[in-house]
Amino acid sequence: MPADDGGVELYIATQWLHADQRQVAAALDLPDEKVRFTLAGVGGAFGGREDVSMQAHAACWRYARAVR
């Protein structure tokens, strides 16, 4: 969701919240503090939550910015 301060807020399931935040911030060319994640339940772990997969793409789509 786009934030009022020009940042973005994402609700995601991940094991590496801070690492994902840095990667999405880099993809959106935003400072880390403008990318806010809320952990939305983790559940089991079989490798699918270790890497940024759809987070940056979903943020770019919703935020209407090009992916680099």
PyMOL commands that set and color helices and strands:
alter all, ss='L'
color gray80, all
select helices_A, chain A and resi 17-28+32-34+55-63
alter helices_A, ss='H'
color red, helices_A
select strands_A, chain A and resi 8-12+35-39
alter strands_A, ss='S'
color yellow, strands_A
deselect
rebuild
show_as cartoon
